[in-house]
Amino acid sequence: MRKKLIIINGTMGAGKTATCTVLNKTLQNSVWLDGDWGWMINPWTVNDENMRMVEDNLKHLLRNFLTNSWIEYVIFNWVLHDEEGFNLVYSWIEDLEYDLTKITLTCSEEELKRRLAKDIEENKREESIINRSIDRLRMYDKLDTIKLDTSNINIQESVNEIIRIINNR
């Protein structure tokens, strides 16, 4: 059986973490890799050395998950907002065999503001995230991915739709 690689992307606040948490618990023999885990550095500093380290760590984790005989589903989420980001990920695993499903989680601007405001209120995010996330929202329209609008559905409904998509591929 070929591995199923499920890449879930979307702007900050689109619901990637919440959705992947439930998706990973729902799918048997699955593993979840959140690209943001590589950036759990305090203080969060983007520089060439840190970027190389994060990419190298994610590459090794993704490759190990895809070559583990027990794992059937590899869920990978990250804020991939352009094809260049996807191409980077593909370059890490170009010699491996897997079935790929790419899903972009999206939502309305109003819903995105509501979600991010809640996160800010709970001290999970900085206030500057709202404009950055809204500015990126339309970038995802251009990507060659399946779009899933989460504006008016709950997390379980999002997970159910993702599983339906995976099973129909």
trRosetta pair geometry for C-beta under 8 A, 3 or more apart (Angstrom, degrees):
i j d omega theta_ij theta_ji phi_ij phi_ji
1 72 6.6 -15 118 -127 132 99
2 97 5.8 -90 -131 134 108 100
2 98 5.9 158 171 -128 98 34
2 99 5.2 101 112 -22 124 95
3 66 5.4 176 81 -146 171 72
3 71 6.9 27 -123 109 112 89
3 72 6.6 -176 -126 -165 61 34
3 73 7.5 159 -167 -92 74 22
3 74 6.0 22 173 -3 121 109
3 96 7.9 -14 40 155 133 116
3 97 7.5 131 29 103 91 64
3 98 4.3 -39 77 -119 98 96
3 99 7.1 -170 92 25 47 72
4 72 6.5 20 21 151 96 73
4 73 5.0 -21 70 -110 103 70
4 74 7.2 176 87 27 51 67
4 98 6.9 153 -103 -174 13 90
4 99 5.0 -26 -110 69 66 102
4 101 6.9 8 -177 4 96 110
4 166 6.2 68 178 -159 146 115
5 66 6.7 -5 -77 -101 113 112
5 74 5.0 -18 -110 69 67 106
5 76 6.7 -7 -169 10 91 115
5 93 7.8 133 -90 117 161 163
5 98 4.5 55 -14 145 111 139
5 99 6.9 173 25 79 72 45
5 100 5.1 -19 71 -105 104 66
5 101 7.3 173 90 28 55 65
6 23 7.6 -123 105 156 152 144
6 73 6.4 5 -1 -169 116 96
6 74 7.0 172 25 85 70 51
6 75 4.9 -20 70 -109 108 66
6 76 7.1 159 82 25 53 66
6 101 5.0 -12 -114 67 71 103
6 103 6.9 -5 -173 11 90 111
6 162 7.1 74 -164 178 140 116
6 166 6.4 -38 -90 -91 123 122
7 76 5.2 -25 -107 75 69 97
7 77 7.3 141 -167 -92 51 43
7 78 7.8 -40 -161 28 94 90
7 80 7.2 -7 168 22 121 148
7 86 7.4 104 139 -121 164 93
7 89 7.1 106 -111 125 141 163
7 100 7.0 1 1 -162 107 93
7 101 7.2 -179 28 89 67 51
7 102 4.8 -11 67 -113 107 73
7 103 7.2 164 86 27 56 63
7 145 7.9 -100 92 -121 102 120
8 16 5.5 156 123 -136 109 90
8 19 6.6 -146 176 96 157 125
8 20 6.0 -169 56 -72 146 106
8 23 7.8 144 -36 25 154 163
8 75 6.7 0 2 -169 114 91
8 76 7.3 165 24 84 69 44
8 77 4.2 -28 73 -98 93 98
8 103 5.2 -16 -109 72 73 96
8 104 7.8 151 -160 -97 53 23
8 105 6.3 33 -177 -20 99 106
8 162 7.5 -16 -91 -123 123 140
9 16 7.2 -8 -142 -99 19 132
9 77 6.6 171 -80 -152 42 68
9 78 6.2 -23 -106 72 88 59
9 79 6.7 110 -157 -137 87 21
9 80 4.1 -75 -116 48 144 91
9 81 7.3 -169 167 -66 126 46
9 85 8.0 120 -121 106 148 136
9 102 7.3 -5 10 -169 108 90
9 103 7.6 162 27 87 64 47
9 104 5.4 -31 75 -108 85 72
9 105 7.4 -169 90 21 33 76
9 140 7.1 -174 114 -124 103 113
9 143 7.5 -61 79 123 137 172
9 145 6.9 -108 46 -104 110 169
10 14 3.3 -105 141 74 130 159
10 15 7.0 -7 86 46 155 69
10 16 5.4 -178 48 -56 106 105
10 79 7.4 -66 78 -118 38 62
10 104 5.3 129 -78 -170 81 67
10 105 3.7 -62 -43 63 157 79
10 106 5.9 -154 -131 -68 112 51
10 140 6.2 29 -123 -110 56 158
11 14 5.1 111 57 -38 65 114
11 79 6.8 52 -130 -140 32 100
11 81 7.1 57 -86 -96 74 114
11 106 7.7 60 16 -117 96 66
11 112 7.1 11 89 -135 125 136
11 133 4.7 119 157 -161 117 79
11 134 7.9 119 158 -64 158 19
11 136 4.5 151 -112 94 115 112
11 137 5.2 -63 -11 -86 158 58
11 139 7.8 114 -72 47 107 101
11 140 6.5 -112 -32 -29 91 131
12 79 6.3 -7 -57 -102 75 134
12 116 7.2 69 120 -100 94 114
12 125 7.5 131 163 -128 126 142
12 129 5.6 -100 114 -170 144 110
12 132 7.0 27 32 99 133 102
12 133 4.3 -104 62 -97 92 114
12 136 7.6 78 12 51 82 139
13 107 7.8 -97 123 45 86 128
13 112 5.2 98 110 -156 127 78
13 115 4.6 139 -171 99 101 119
13 116 4.4 -41 -101 -65 149 91
13 119 6.8 -126 -104 2 96 143
13 125 7.8 -19 -71 -50 101 170
13 129 7.2 130 -38 144 119 119
13 133 5.2 41 21 -164 120 160
14 104 8.0 -53 165 172 159 68
14 105 4.2 137 141 107 115 100
14 106 6.0 -40 -142 -101 123 26
14 107 5.8 174 -136 4 68 100
14 112 7.0 -15 -83 -108 60 100
14 150 6.6 112 174 36 72 130
15 18 5.2 -64 -160 52 72 110
15 19 5.0 70 140 -26 94 111
15 105 5.0 -124 62 164 95 147
15 107 7.0 96 -11 -34 115 128
15 115 7.5 -89 -63 -140 79 160
15 150 4.8 -87 21 112 155 168
15 155 6.9 -164 -168 -102 118 82
15 158 6.5 -147 134 -93 142 174
16 19 6.1 -67 -144 42 21 107
16 20 5.9 12 165 -13 64 114
16 34 7.7 126 132 -130 111 98
16 77 4.4 156 -179 178 116 141
16 79 7.8 -135 -2 -72 161 65
16 105 5.8 -172 -71 35 69 139
17 20 6.0 -58 -138 40 24 105
17 21 6.3 33 159 -28 62 105
17 34 6.6 37 -107 -121 85 139
17 36 7.8 -41 -77 34 113 140
17 77 7.2 -166 -73 95 48 149
18 21 5.9 -52 -152 27 27 115
18 22 7.0 13 157 -6 61 106
18 155 5.1 -101 143 -108 108 130
19 22 6.3 -66 -156 42 31 101
19 23 5.9 30 152 -21 69 113
19 105 6.3 -179 7 -85 158 150
19 150 7.4 -100 -66 -102 132 149
19 155 5.8 -155 -90 -148 60 85
19 158 4.9 -74 -118 114 116 136
19 159 6.2 180 -158 -67 76 78
19 162 7.2 114 174 -25 117 147
20 23 5.3 -52 -134 41 35 115
20 24 6.0 38 163 -23 67 105
20 32 5.2 130 164 -149 107 131
20 34 6.7 148 94 -82 155 96
20 75 5.4 158 -146 147 100 133
20 77 4.9 -112 -58 -12 149 140
21 24 6.3 -59 -153 33 21 108
21 25 6.8 13 152 -11 58 109
21 32 7.5 144 -91 141 36 176
22 25 5.7 -59 -149 40 35 109
22 26 6.1 34 153 -23 68 111
22 155 5.3 122 2 148 152 115
22 156 6.5 -115 171 -89 155 58
22 159 4.8 -95 110 -64 113 147
23 26 5.6 -61 -146 37 29 111
23 27 6.2 13 165 -6 69 109
23 30 7.6 -114 134 147 77 161
23 32 7.4 122 83 -92 95 123
23 75 5.8 139 107 -111 123 155
23 159 4.9 -164 -78 -127 73 99
23 162 5.9 -30 -110 83 128 148
23 163 7.6 -176 -134 -55 89 90
24 27 6.5 -56 -133 43 26 97
24 30 5.3 -155 -142 110 62 122
24 31 7.2 9 -139 -170 112 13
24 32 3.9 -58 -83 -37 140 127
24 75 5.6 -119 -77 34 90 147
26 159 5.7 122 0 170 157 133
26 163 6.9 -89 125 -66 135 134
27 30 3.9 68 98 -37 111 145
27 72 7.6 -139 164 81 109 105
27 73 4.7 -40 151 48 146 159
27 75 7.5 145 40 -42 144 121
27 163 7.3 -174 -75 -102 95 104
28 72 7.3 31 98 38 70 131
29 70 6.2 -142 -144 156 102 71
29 71 5.8 165 167 -136 83 34
29 72 4.1 63 106 9 121 103
29 73 6.6 113 98 16 73 83
30 71 6.9 80 -127 -153 22 85
30 72 6.7 -55 -74 64 62 80
30 73 3.8 -23 -108 72 96 108
30 74 7.4 -177 -155 -76 70 25
30 75 6.1 37 178 -12 116 106
31 65 5.0 -136 77 -139 143 121
31 68 7.7 64 -13 50 146 144
31 71 5.2 -32 -5 -129 114 132
31 73 7.4 170 25 92 56 65
31 74 5.8 -10 64 -117 93 65
31 75 7.0 -165 93 29 44 78
32 75 4.4 -20 -109 73 74 113
32 76 7.8 171 -159 -77 50 34
32 77 7.6 -4 -168 7 94 100
33 37 7.4 -106 -168 27 62 131
33 58 7.0 123 164 -145 128 81
33 61 5.5 145 -123 128 135 125
33 62 6.1 -139 68 -81 171 75
33 65 6.4 -127 -36 -18 127 159
33 74 7.0 1 7 -176 111 91
33 75 7.0 167 26 88 63 58
33 76 4.8 -9 68 -109 102 77
33 77 7.7 170 89 25 56 58
34 37 4.8 103 78 -23 90 99
34 77 5.6 -16 -119 65 66 93
34 78 7.4 141 -174 -76 47 65
35 38 6.2 -39 -177 17 52 112
35 39 7.9 34 138 -3 67 104
35 58 6.0 25 -125 -117 76 143
35 76 7.0 65 -46 179 93 85
35 77 6.5 -123 6 102 91 47
35 78 2.9 33 12 -98 150 107
35 79 7.1 -134 79 14 130 62
35 80 7.8 109 0 -44 166 87
36 39 5.5 -63 -163 41 55 108
36 40 7.4 81 142 -51 72 81
36 78 7.0 168 -34 -121 67 67
36 79 7.5 66 -67 -10 98 99
37 40 5.8 -21 -162 -17 47 116
38 53 7.7 168 -174 114 105 77
38 54 3.7 106 151 -148 127 90
38 55 7.8 101 174 -45 162 29
38 57 5.3 158 -118 76 108 124
38 58 5.3 -54 -55 -50 144 102
39 44 6.0 42 168 -138 100 103
39 50 7.9 73 -118 161 73 117
39 54 6.1 19 -65 -114 70 141
41 44 5.6 118 74 -107 82 48
41 45 6.3 -82 112 28 130 77
41 50 6.5 -79 -2 -143 170 130
45 50 5.9 149 93 -22 82 161
46 50 6.4 -132 -133 78 31 128
46 51 6.6 49 -162 -61 75 100
47 50 5.1 84 52 17 74 103
47 51 6.9 -141 91 -9 32 93
48 51 5.7 -57 -144 37 28 112
48 52 6.4 28 159 -18 64 105
49 52 6.0 -56 -151 35 28 109
49 53 6.4 26 153 -17 63 109
50 53 5.6 -56 -147 38 33 112
50 54 6.1 34 156 -20 68 105
51 54 5.9 -53 -144 36 29 109
51 55 6.2 26 158 -15 64 109
52 55 6.0 -60 -147 41 27 109
52 56 6.1 26 156 -19 64 111
53 56 5.8 -58 -145 38 28 110
53 57 6.2 26 157 -18 65 107
54 57 5.9 -57 -148 37 28 109
54 58 6.3 23 157 -14 65 109
55 58 5.9 -57 -144 40 29 108
55 59 6.1 35 155 -25 64 108
55 88 7.0 -77 -138 170 122 125
56 59 5.6 -52 -146 33 29 116
56 60 6.5 25 158 -16 63 105
57 60 6.1 -58 -151 37 29 106
57 61 6.4 25 155 -15 65 109
58 61 5.8 -57 -145 40 32 110
58 62 6.0 30 159 -19 68 110
58 78 8.0 41 -145 -78 151 142
58 92 7.5 -80 109 -102 84 169
59 62 6.0 -59 -145 38 24 108
59 63 6.2 21 159 -15 63 111
59 92 4.0 -143 -130 -136 92 128
59 93 8.0 -164 -150 -45 73 77
60 63 5.8 -56 -143 40 29 109
60 64 6.1 28 158 -18 65 109
61 64 5.8 -59 -146 38 28 109
61 65 6.3 26 157 -18 65 108
62 65 5.9 -56 -148 37 29 110
62 66 6.2 22 157 -14 64 111
62 74 7.1 99 -149 171 70 141
62 76 6.2 27 -111 -95 110 141
62 89 7.3 -148 -146 -157 174 89
62 92 5.9 65 74 119 133 137
62 93 6.1 -90 128 -58 116 124
63 66 5.9 -61 -145 41 29 107
63 67 6.2 9 162 -5 66 114
63 92 6.4 -122 -52 156 101 97
63 93 6.1 -169 -90 -95 75 87
63 96 7.0 -176 -132 -43 74 145
64 67 6.2 -69 -141 46 27 98
64 68 6.3 42 156 -43 64 102
65 68 5.8 -43 -147 10 30 117
65 71 5.6 -77 -172 100 72 171
65 74 4.7 117 132 -117 122 121
66 71 7.7 -90 -94 90 20 128
66 74 5.7 -44 -77 -31 72 161
66 93 6.0 70 25 -138 168 130
66 96 5.2 59 133 164 136 158
66 98 5.8 -66 -147 -64 117 138
67 96 6.8 -107 -66 -121 88 128
68 71 4.4 60 83 9 112 111
71 74 6.2 59 150 -67 128 85
73 166 7.9 14 -120 -160 121 155
74 98 7.5 -40 33 -146 123 145
76 89 7.3 145 129 -152 149 139
78 85 7.3 -154 109 170 122 127
78 89 7.8 174 37 -73 144 134
79 136 7.7 7 -175 156 111 161
80 85 3.9 -175 -143 114 85 135
80 86 5.7 92 176 -59 140 72
80 89 7.2 -45 -97 -17 142 134
80 143 7.8 104 118 -121 95 153
81 85 6.6 80 36 2 49 147
81 136 5.3 -70 -125 -163 147 114
81 139 4.7 35 179 111 103 137
81 140 6.4 -75 -135 -69 71 76
81 143 7.8 -125 -166 -53 33 130
82 85 5.5 109 62 2 67 98
82 86 7.7 -132 107 3 43 88
82 139 6.7 -59 -68 173 77 120
82 143 7.4 -151 -127 -84 24 102
83 86 5.4 -53 -153 40 46 113
83 87 6.0 49 149 -24 73 104
83 143 6.7 170 -66 -122 73 80
83 144 7.4 46 -98 15 107 100
84 87 5.6 -52 -146 36 31 114
84 88 6.6 40 151 -25 62 99
85 88 5.7 -48 -154 27 33 114
85 89 6.9 30 151 -14 63 102
86 89 5.7 -56 -155 37 36 110
86 90 6.2 36 150 -19 69 106
86 102 7.3 9 -122 -120 131 145
86 143 7.6 133 -30 -149 138 114
87 90 5.5 -51 -144 38 34 114
87 91 6.3 42 154 -28 65 102
88 91 5.8 -53 -154 27 30 114
88 92 7.3 33 149 -23 60 99
89 92 5.9 -52 -163 23 37 114
89 93 7.2 -11 157 15 66 108
90 93 6.5 -88 -154 55 34 84
90 94 6.0 62 154 -76 75 85
91 94 5.8 -12 -135 -31 32 117
93 96 4.7 -52 -176 34 86 119
93 98 7.2 -13 153 15 133 132
99 169 6.6 141 166 117 125 127
101 146 7.2 -23 -176 14 87 128
101 165 6.3 130 -166 128 138 107
101 166 5.6 -107 -12 -100 168 74
101 169 5.8 -130 -83 -42 112 163
102 143 7.7 -117 142 147 131 115
102 144 7.2 60 77 105 144 68
102 145 4.1 -99 124 -119 104 91
102 146 6.6 144 88 14 61 77
103 145 6.1 151 -114 174 12 107
103 146 4.9 -32 -107 70 70 98
103 147 7.8 147 -161 -98 63 14
103 148 5.6 15 -176 -5 109 120
103 162 6.0 -82 -21 -119 177 97
103 165 6.6 107 -84 96 127 162
104 140 4.9 155 -170 -178 142 118
104 143 6.0 125 -58 72 142 130
104 145 4.3 103 -22 100 101 138
104 146 7.0 177 21 80 73 43
104 147 5.2 -26 69 -107 104 62
104 148 6.9 169 82 24 49 72
105 148 5.5 -33 -105 73 58 99
105 150 5.4 9 -165 -15 98 129
105 158 7.1 29 -119 -155 115 134
106 137 7.1 102 -146 -162 95 85
106 140 5.8 -177 -86 98 113 142
106 141 8.0 71 -106 -70 156 69
106 147 5.7 -14 12 -162 128 99
106 148 7.0 148 25 73 75 45
106 149 5.4 -40 81 -101 91 61
106 150 7.0 154 70 14 36 82
106 151 8.0 -23 116 -37 67 91
107 111 4.2 -97 157 88 121 128
107 112 5.3 153 84 -57 106 81
107 115 7.4 73 77 -6 158 139
107 149 6.3 119 -100 -163 45 67
107 150 5.0 -56 -74 66 103 79
107 151 4.3 140 -151 -73 81 73
108 111 4.6 92 56 9 85 102
108 112 6.8 -146 93 -7 43 87
108 149 7.8 49 -38 -163 71 110
108 151 4.5 59 -2 -112 93 138
109 112 5.5 -54 -146 36 31 115
109 113 6.4 34 155 -20 65 103
109 134 5.9 57 -139 -132 98 104
109 137 6.5 173 -90 66 80 176
110 113 5.9 -53 -152 34 30 111
110 114 6.5 31 151 -20 63 106
111 114 5.5 -53 -149 35 34 114
111 115 6.3 33 155 -18 67 105
111 150 7.7 -172 134 97 148 74
111 151 4.5 -170 -13 -133 160 80
111 152 8.0 -115 -82 -50 148 57
112 115 5.9 -55 -147 37 29 109
112 116 6.2 22 159 -12 65 110
112 130 8.0 132 131 -145 92 70
112 133 6.1 -164 173 126 123 121
112 134 6.3 148 106 -85 138 76
112 137 6.5 -92 -49 -91 170 133
113 116 6.0 -61 -143 42 27 105
113 117 6.0 31 158 -23 65 110
113 130 6.1 51 -123 -149 73 112
113 134 7.3 23 -68 -72 87 120
114 117 5.9 -56 -146 35 25 112
114 118 6.6 27 154 -20 61 105
115 118 5.8 -57 -156 33 30 112
115 119 6.6 28 150 -16 65 106
116 119 5.4 -52 -149 37 37 113
116 120 6.3 40 151 -22 68 103
116 125 6.3 -75 -158 79 79 153
116 129 5.6 -157 -156 103 124 110
116 130 5.0 155 114 -93 147 77
116 133 6.1 -177 -76 39 147 153
117 120 5.6 -51 -147 35 32 113
117 121 6.3 37 151 -22 64 105
117 130 7.2 41 -63 -90 72 126
118 121 5.6 -53 -149 35 31 115
118 122 6.4 17 155 -6 64 110
119 122 5.8 -65 -147 47 30 103
119 124 4.2 -85 -167 69 84 114
119 125 4.3 40 127 10 117 115
119 129 7.6 -50 90 76 129 151
120 123 7.5 33 -178 -79 33 27
120 124 7.4 -88 -65 51 23 71
120 125 5.3 -63 -76 75 64 88
120 126 7.2 11 -116 152 94 10
120 127 5.4 72 -137 -88 139 64
120 129 7.3 -167 -71 42 104 115
120 130 7.6 -30 -42 -45 139 106
125 129 4.6 -44 168 6 124 156
126 129 5.6 126 70 -25 69 96
127 130 6.6 -28 179 1 56 109
128 131 6.7 -56 -169 39 55 100
128 132 6.3 48 143 -15 79 115
129 132 5.7 -69 -148 47 36 110
129 133 5.6 32 161 -22 75 112
130 133 6.2 -62 -147 37 21 106
130 134 6.3 16 159 -14 62 111
131 134 5.8 -56 -141 40 31 109
131 135 6.1 36 158 -24 66 107
132 135 5.8 -56 -149 34 27 113
132 136 6.6 18 155 -13 62 109
133 136 5.9 -63 -152 39 32 106
133 137 6.7 56 148 -53 64 90
134 137 5.5 -26 -153 -10 37 121
136 139 5.1 -51 -166 21 61 123
136 140 7.3 61 148 -27 80 94
137 140 6.7 -60 -177 19 36 109
138 141 5.5 -28 -167 5 58 119
139 142 6.4 -57 -174 27 45 110
139 143 7.7 49 138 -31 68 101
140 143 5.6 -42 -159 13 51 119
140 145 7.5 -53 -173 49 86 130
140 147 7.5 120 138 -111 105 102
141 147 7.7 18 -116 -90 54 142
146 165 6.0 150 121 -150 167 144
148 158 6.4 105 148 -144 134 87
148 161 5.9 143 -136 111 126 136
148 162 7.0 -30 -73 -71 166 82
148 165 7.9 -93 -71 -36 123 150
149 152 7.6 18 127 23 102 82
149 153 7.8 108 103 12 66 109
150 153 5.7 -93 -145 58 54 91
150 158 5.3 9 -112 -90 108 128
153 157 3.9 -117 -179 94 110 134
153 158 5.7 140 109 -54 117 75
153 161 7.5 42 138 -15 165 135
154 157 5.1 97 53 10 67 103
154 158 7.2 -122 105 -6 37 90
155 158 5.5 -54 -151 34 34 114
155 159 6.4 33 152 -18 67 104
156 159 5.6 -51 -147 37 34 113
156 160 6.3 38 152 -21 65 104
157 160 5.6 -49 -145 35 32 114
157 161 6.4 33 154 -19 63 104
158 161 5.8 -58 -152 36 30 110
158 162 6.4 30 151 -19 65 106
159 162 5.7 -53 -148 35 33 112
159 163 6.4 32 154 -17 66 105
160 163 5.8 -55 -149 37 31 110
160 164 6.4 35 151 -21 64 105
161 164 5.5 -51 -149 34 34 115
161 165 6.4 38 151 -21 65 103
162 165 5.6 -52 -150 34 33 114
162 166 6.4 33 152 -19 65 105
163 166 5.6 -51 -145 37 33 112
163 167 6.2 28 157 -16 66 109
164 167 6.0 -61 -145 41 27 107
164 168 6.3 15 159 -12 64 114
165 168 6.1 -69 -147 41 25 104
165 169 6.9 34 154 -37 62 104
166 169 6.1 -53 -157 12 31 115
